[in-house]
Amino acid sequence: MSNYAFYPGCSLHNTARESSQSLLLVMDRLGIGYDEVPDWNCCGGTSAVSLDEQLAVNLAVRNLLQAKSLAGDGLVVPCAHCYHRLMSGKRRVESDPDMRRRVEKELRHPVEDLPPVYNALQVMERAEILEKIRLYAVKSLSGLKVACYYGCQLVRPPRLTNFDHPENPTGLDRIVEILGGEAVPWPLKTECCGGNLSFAKRDVSEKLAQRILDMAIECEAECIVTACPICQANLDLHQFQLFHRSTGAEAASARKKIPVFFFSQLIGLVLGFDSHAVGLSRHFIPAWEALALAGIR
């Protein structure tokens, strides 16, 4: 049985609790062992790296050091942004001796033998895990057309993130297909949704999010699935806000809504967990109509 250290990050304990909730249920069902990193800290997000590079690297490396004793098979990081920050910090101290020495001085700990870091999608897309999903499935997404949305931070830059392709990744697509759904071809699977701009430049964020939603609907998708908590929250909340502040013809257009899932929620449903267990009640845009197309209630 594999065993990983698990780094939830801030969002999975707050706005994206359903991501953690569903992912850990799925890992338990599939026999993927994990232990939460003790005394973990924020990855630093956008703010730390923008204000103080040394602080950003310190925060990332401290989490890696905290995970070392637990990470027999590596460190699993579900949030795309956290994954990006931890991989960036790891790569920096491994390639820059001066930075490593500064980090060691500030953390008062040697920096060596850091564990490998994986996004949760990279674990779930492995052939042996896909086969387990197929064997343990009790339901199917048959009849459901899904737009697989990776976002921008999960797959780029390729030298850092180690996904199969920076513009046309396939992990989510393969998961959807093993669940019985249809991954629809569409051109915006790695475009930015504007999630990190939601507060600073709301108008830009809304335009980027609406473009993705409109294209998914145009390509006849009945739902969107993502591996990024920031993307899920932004695309889900944007539709809710647009609908409630629209009037007239704009309101009629805004009624065309599309649910946005975490990939682990769809896996959980197919493995037999109910909608409450995987956290669907926390979504702003109801998922029931889309799931009914696949016969899942």
C-alpha positions as CSV (number, residue, x, y, z in Angstrom):
1,M,0.0,0.0,0.0
2,S,1.3,3.4,-0.9
3,N,1.7,6.0,1.8
4,Y,2.0,9.8,1.2
5,A,2.3,12.9,3.3
6,F,-0.7,15.1,2.7
7,Y,-0.5,18.9,2.6
8,P,-4.0,20.4,2.6
9,G,-3.1,24.1,2.4
10,C,-5.3,26.9,3.5
11,S,-8.1,26.6,0.9
12,L,-8.8,22.9,1.6
13,H,-9.5,23.8,5.3
14,N,-11.8,26.7,4.3
15,T,-13.4,27.6,0.9
16,A,-12.5,24.3,-0.7
17,R,-13.3,21.9,2.1
18,E,-15.3,19.7,-0.3
19,S,-12.2,19.1,-2.3
20,S,-10.4,17.7,0.7
21,Q,-13.5,15.9,1.9
22,S,-14.0,14.1,-1.4
23,L,-10.3,13.4,-2.1
24,L,-9.7,11.8,1.3
25,L,-12.8,9.6,0.9
26,V,-11.5,8.5,-2.5
27,M,-8.0,7.8,-1.2
28,D,-9.3,5.7,1.7
29,R,-11.6,3.7,-0.7
30,L,-8.7,3.0,-3.1
31,G,-6.2,2.1,-0.4
32,I,-4.0,5.1,-0.8
33,G,-2.4,5.8,2.6
34,Y,-1.8,9.3,3.8
35,D,-0.9,11.3,6.9
36,E,-1.5,15.1,7.1
37,V,1.7,17.1,7.4
38,P,2.0,18.2,11.1
39,D,2.1,21.9,11.9
40,W,2.0,22.8,8.2
41,N,2.0,26.5,7.2
42,C,0.6,28.6,4.4
43,C,2.5,28.1,1.1
44,G,2.8,31.8,0.8
45,G,0.5,32.1,-2.2
46,T,0.7,35.1,-4.5
47,S,1.4,37.6,-1.7
48,A,4.6,36.2,-0.3
49,V,6.3,35.6,-3.6
50,S,5.3,39.1,-4.7
51,L,6.6,40.8,-1.6
52,D,9.6,38.8,-0.4
53,E,11.2,36.0,-2.4
54,Q,13.2,34.7,0.6
55,L,10.0,34.4,2.7
56,A,8.3,32.6,-0.1
57,V,11.0,30.0,-0.4
58,N,11.3,29.6,3.4
59,L,7.5,28.9,3.7
60,A,7.6,26.3,0.9
61,V,10.7,24.5,2.2
62,R,9.5,24.4,5.8
63,N,6.5,22.5,4.7
64,L,8.7,20.0,2.8
65,L,10.9,19.5,5.9
66,Q,7.7,18.9,8.0
67,A,6.6,16.3,5.5
68,K,9.9,14.3,5.2
69,S,9.3,11.7,7.9
70,L,5.8,10.9,6.6
71,A,6.4,11.0,2.8
72,G,7.3,7.4,2.1
73,D,6.0,7.8,-1.5
74,G,6.1,11.6,-1.6
75,L,4.0,14.6,-0.7
76,V,0.5,15.0,-2.1
77,V,-0.6,18.6,-2.7
78,P,-4.3,19.0,-3.9
79,C,-4.2,22.8,-4.5
80,A,-2.7,23.8,-7.8
81,H,-1.3,27.0,-6.4
82,C,0.2,25.3,-3.3
83,Y,1.7,22.7,-5.6
84,H,3.3,25.4,-7.8
85,R,4.7,27.2,-4.7
86,L,6.1,24.0,-3.1
87,M,7.6,22.8,-6.4
88,S,9.1,26.3,-6.9
89,G,10.7,26.4,-3.5
90,K,12.0,22.8,-3.8
91,R,13.5,23.5,-7.2
92,R,15.1,26.8,-6.0
93,V,17.0,25.3,-3.1
94,E,18.1,22.3,-5.1
95,S,19.5,24.4,-7.9
96,D,20.8,27.5,-5.9
97,P,23.4,26.7,-3.1
98,D,23.3,30.3,-1.9
99,M,19.5,30.2,-1.4
100,R,19.8,26.8,0.3
101,R,22.3,28.2,2.8
102,R,20.1,31.2,3.5
103,V,17.0,29.0,4.1
104,E,19.0,26.7,6.3
105,K,20.2,29.7,8.4
106,E,16.7,31.1,8.7
107,L,14.9,27.8,9.4
108,R,17.8,26.5,11.5
109,H,17.6,23.1,9.8
110,P,19.6,21.4,7.1
111,V,17.9,21.3,3.8
112,E,18.5,17.9,2.2
113,D,16.7,14.9,0.8
114,L,13.4,16.8,0.3
115,P,10.5,14.5,-0.7
116,P,9.1,14.4,-4.2
117,V,6.0,16.5,-4.6
118,Y,2.9,15.5,-6.5
119,N,-0.4,17.2,-7.2
120,A,-3.3,14.9,-6.3
121,L,-4.2,14.6,-10.0
122,Q,-0.8,13.2,-10.8
123,V,-1.5,10.4,-8.2
124,M,-5.0,9.6,-9.4
125,E,-4.1,9.6,-13.1
126,R,-1.6,6.7,-12.7
127,A,-2.5,3.5,-14.6
128,E,-2.7,1.4,-11.4
129,I,-5.0,3.9,-9.7
130,L,-7.3,4.2,-12.8
131,E,-7.6,0.4,-12.8
132,K,-8.6,0.5,-9.2
133,I,-11.2,3.1,-9.9
134,R,-12.6,0.9,-12.7
135,L,-12.7,-2.1,-10.5
136,Y,-14.3,-0.3,-7.5
137,A,-16.9,1.7,-9.5
138,V,-20.5,1.0,-8.7
139,K,-22.0,3.8,-10.8
140,S,-21.1,5.4,-14.1
141,L,-21.0,8.9,-15.7
142,S,-22.4,7.4,-18.9
143,G,-24.1,10.1,-20.9
144,L,-22.4,13.0,-19.2
145,K,-20.4,15.4,-21.4
146,V,-17.6,16.9,-19.4
147,A,-15.2,19.8,-20.1
148,C,-11.9,19.0,-18.4
149,Y,-10.4,22.2,-17.1
150,Y,-6.8,22.2,-15.8
151,G,-6.3,26.0,-15.4
152,C,-3.0,27.7,-15.9
153,Q,-0.9,27.0,-12.8
154,L,-1.2,23.2,-12.6
155,V,0.6,22.5,-15.9
156,R,2.9,25.5,-16.4
157,P,5.8,26.0,-16.6
158,P,6.5,22.4,-17.8
159,R,10.0,22.3,-16.4
160,L,8.4,22.7,-12.9
161,T,5.1,21.0,-12.9
162,N,5.9,17.7,-14.8
163,F,2.6,17.1,-16.4
164,D,2.3,15.3,-19.7
165,H,1.7,18.4,-21.8
166,P,1.5,22.1,-20.9
167,E,-1.2,23.0,-23.5
168,N,-3.1,19.7,-23.9
169,P,-2.8,17.6,-20.7
170,T,-4.8,14.4,-20.5
171,G,-5.0,13.3,-16.9
172,L,-8.5,14.6,-16.2
173,D,-9.7,13.4,-19.6
174,R,-8.6,9.8,-18.8
175,I,-10.2,10.0,-15.3
176,V,-13.5,11.1,-16.8
177,E,-13.4,8.4,-19.4
178,I,-12.7,5.6,-16.8
179,L,-15.7,7.0,-14.9
180,G,-17.8,6.4,-18.0
181,G,-18.2,10.1,-19.0
182,E,-17.3,11.8,-22.3
183,A,-14.4,14.3,-22.2
184,V,-15.5,16.8,-24.8
185,P,-12.8,18.5,-27.0
186,W,-12.5,22.2,-26.3
187,P,-9.8,24.8,-26.7
188,L,-9.6,26.5,-23.2
189,K,-8.6,23.6,-21.0
190,T,-5.4,25.4,-19.8
191,E,-6.5,29.1,-20.0
192,C,-6.4,31.3,-16.9
193,C,-9.8,31.7,-15.2
194,G,-8.7,34.9,-13.4
195,G,-9.0,33.4,-10.0
196,N,-6.1,35.3,-8.5
197,L,-7.5,38.6,-9.8
198,S,-10.9,38.2,-8.2
199,F,-10.2,41.0,-5.6
200,A,-7.6,43.2,-7.3
201,K,-9.1,43.3,-10.8
202,R,-12.6,41.9,-10.6
203,D,-13.7,43.0,-14.1
204,V,-10.7,41.2,-15.7
205,S,-11.4,38.1,-13.6
206,E,-15.1,38.0,-14.6
207,K,-14.3,38.4,-18.3
208,L,-11.8,35.5,-18.1
209,A,-14.2,33.3,-16.2
210,Q,-17.1,34.0,-18.5
211,R,-15.1,33.2,-21.5
212,I,-14.3,29.7,-20.1
213,L,-17.9,29.1,-19.1
214,D,-19.3,30.2,-22.4
215,M,-16.9,28.1,-24.4
216,A,-17.6,25.0,-22.3
217,I,-21.4,25.5,-23.0
218,E,-20.7,26.2,-26.7
219,C,-18.8,22.9,-26.9
220,E,-21.9,21.1,-25.5
221,A,-20.4,20.2,-22.1
222,E,-22.9,19.6,-19.3
223,C,-20.4,20.2,-16.6
224,I,-16.8,21.3,-15.9
225,V,-14.4,19.3,-13.9
226,T,-11.2,20.8,-12.4
227,A,-8.3,19.9,-10.1
228,C,-7.8,23.5,-8.8
229,P,-9.7,24.8,-5.8
230,I,-9.2,28.4,-6.9
231,C,-10.6,27.7,-10.4
232,Q,-13.6,25.8,-9.0
233,A,-14.5,28.6,-6.6
234,N,-14.1,31.3,-9.2
235,L,-16.1,29.6,-12.0
236,D,-18.8,28.5,-9.5
237,L,-19.2,31.8,-7.7
238,H,-18.9,33.9,-10.9
239,Q,-22.1,32.3,-12.3
240,F,-23.9,32.7,-9.1
241,Q,-23.1,36.4,-8.8
242,L,-23.9,37.1,-12.5
243,F,-27.3,35.5,-12.2
244,H,-28.3,37.4,-9.1
245,R,-27.3,40.9,-10.4
246,S,-28.5,40.5,-14.0
247,T,-31.7,42.0,-15.4
248,G,-33.7,41.6,-18.6
249,A,-32.1,39.9,-21.5
250,E,-28.8,39.5,-19.6
251,A,-30.7,37.6,-16.9
252,A,-32.1,35.2,-19.4
253,S,-28.6,34.6,-20.7
254,A,-27.3,34.2,-17.2
255,R,-29.8,31.4,-16.5
256,K,-27.6,29.1,-18.7
257,K,-25.5,27.7,-15.9
258,I,-23.0,24.9,-15.8
259,P,-21.9,23.1,-12.6
260,V,-18.2,22.9,-11.8
261,F,-16.9,19.8,-10.0
262,F,-13.6,18.9,-8.3
263,F,-12.4,15.7,-10.1
264,S,-12.4,13.8,-6.7
265,Q,-16.1,14.5,-6.3
266,L,-16.9,12.7,-9.6
267,I,-14.7,9.8,-8.6
268,G,-16.4,9.7,-5.2
269,L,-19.9,9.6,-6.7
270,V,-18.9,6.7,-9.1
271,L,-17.3,4.8,-6.2
272,G,-20.7,5.0,-4.4
273,F,-20.5,7.9,-2.0
274,D,-23.6,10.1,-1.9
275,S,-23.7,13.8,-2.9
276,H,-23.5,15.0,0.7
277,A,-20.5,13.0,1.4
278,V,-18.5,14.5,-1.5
279,G,-19.6,18.0,-0.6
280,L,-21.9,18.9,-3.5
281,S,-24.2,20.9,-1.1
282,R,-21.5,23.5,-0.8
283,H,-21.6,24.5,-4.5
284,F,-23.3,27.7,-5.6
285,I,-24.5,26.2,-8.9
286,P,-26.6,23.0,-8.4
287,A,-25.2,19.8,-9.9
288,W,-28.3,17.6,-9.8
289,E,-29.5,18.2,-13.4
290,A,-26.1,17.3,-14.8
291,L,-25.8,14.3,-12.7
292,A,-29.3,13.1,-13.6
293,L,-28.1,12.8,-17.2
294,A,-25.8,10.1,-16.0
295,G,-28.5,8.5,-13.7
296,I,-26.8,9.7,-10.5
297,R,-29.1,11.1,-7.9
